[in-house]
Amino acid sequence: MRKKIFKRLALAIAIGAAGISASNLALANHAWGNYHWARSTPQFTLKLGNNLTTSAWTARLSQTSNDWNAGNTPALTAIVGGGTSARTCKMVPGTTQVCNASYGNNGWLGLASININGDHITQGTAKMNDTYFNTTTYNNVNEREHVMCQEVAHTFGLGHQSEDGSSQNSCMDYFSNTGAYATSTVSTKPNAHDFSLLNSIYSHLDSTSTVAATPGPVGSAAKGGANVDISDDPNSWGALMKQSANGRASTYQRHNDDGSVTLTHVFWTNEAAASCPSCDHRRQYWDSH
């Protein structure tokens, strides 16, 4: 018993000496998995394909890119011309394609997908659902920025700092900038923990690169065999692997014919989560149509 007490005391002293709280230690480890873009240079630039159709979303992507570039990490971003259409939002190798459209009354605000080979991300998409963002509840600058910042960051390999709805003042939490908080800018940008984790994820070099591809024309990602894209059918997401206790965050996994895996993070609306936190929400919406 004394040994356990001394060990706990030593840990508390070590944490206090470093000026880091136990909760912050947990927050610092919020990677999606071991997934990362392969690159052979100390710093790399992830191309964000701009398929956005409104100035409101274009401004949010610009802000997101600037915010992630401000962290002194190996991962930089650059906005380039889109390589797909906003509606289909197909993957393009070596890029994250960013899209908005009225994707339907399907319960989700934002959806981020990555295709991986082993631990290496090869391509990704970030989708914003205007069916909800065009409503009074979600149509504000701060909620748009929160979701845009988070969906793009998922395609770096980052997961959530928190999924309980509390604000960590990071766009990687599940705070809701709606209602009384619609004018609040908390949780709309990355914070120090996010940048620390990016430095950790990309602390090593690879012998190859998956960010060297040049964006091609619409549909180029479909060439070469297996379809790795996520369609309007939520069954294309694969199996539900994880869901937060409050029902706002879900992760799905699909194994593809070419041996790759497509992973999808879904950011559900407040209403979808509240209606049945433990449900696979896609069943609530898709099966009823």
Buried (B, 14 or more C-beta within 10 A) or exposed (E): EEEEEEEEEEEEEEBEEEEEEEEBEEBBEBBBEEBBBBBEEEEBBBBBBBBBBBEBBBBBBBBBBEBBBEBEBBBEBEBBEBBBBBBBBBBBBBBBBBBBBEBBEBBBBBBBBBBBBEEBBBBBBBBBBBBBBEEEBBBBBBBBBBBBBBBBBBBBBBBBBBBEBEBBBBBBBBBBBBEEBBEBEBBBBBBEBBBBBBBEBBEEEBEEBBBEBEBBEBBBBBEEEBBBBBEEEBEBBBEBEEBBEBBBBBBBBBEBEEEBBBBBBBBBBBEBBEBEBEBBBBEBBBEEE
